[in-house]
Amino acid sequence: MGLSTRVDTESAAADNVRVSDAFRRRLPRPNWWQSVVSVAVGIVLWQLWVDWLHPNPLAIVSPTQVVDAARNMADAGTLWTDIWLSLQIFFLGFALGFAAGALAGVMVGASRRLNAFVGPWITIFYSIPIIALAPLFIIWIGFDMKARVVIVAVAAFFPVVINTRAGVQSVERGLRDVCTAFRATRVESFRYVLIPGSVPYILAGVRLALGRGLIALIFADFFGATAGLGYVLNTSQSSVQTANVYVVIVILAVLGLTFNAVVTLLERRFASYRDAA
């Protein structure tokens, strides 16, 4: 493929900027201070509710009690170990699920025949809750870290593959025809048109996959784990240590907010990059 043809292909890919424009307009402007104020107000109201209404301490504890419980767990030397183990499992599983999901989504989205053949199976397995599959993975793989990594990977795989497939299929037919007319190779079509046009959808899949991955991580720890956030949650519930349960819940909430903020930044960075291009 000659230089002029490649330039024409890149020019066709640049037409996808309309997608990024619409995508950027849909993104809310980040008002971080409002989010911080909202969280702070929620914590204050939570503390006042416990101080004034005195709910059942087996169900509701105050933020100060949660902080004290977290300090005790940290002093005992278990909290950071459990967090680090869970993060290792999560990021390894998520990376595997994302890589496999993005690759499969591009391939399935670009081929009508493959989509017709594989699409129903994607829908079937996506519809099965991970809590139904997790025990089977534990039996097949064993009660070790590998099984939990696989469970997180499977949970992250399906949102990514489904959204990536939708993104590839959403690329305008005219842009595909331009690639064909200028005899762009399949690799060039993917590189300059299909994948750039699918990035907003891929990021939407990543956002969903992060949440499903965290849920899968906690649930996987319920089966034979001896460490990790899910293990702490399970044992704390069994021993009625409500404050410890809330410590895990707060940690998961912080992780979720952090992951969401990272994806939002990636969305805006992508939109800015496309606009500059």
Order of alpha helices (4+ residues) and beta strands (2+ residues): alpha-alpha-alpha-alpha-alpha-alpha-alpha-alpha-alpha-alpha-alpha-alpha-alpha
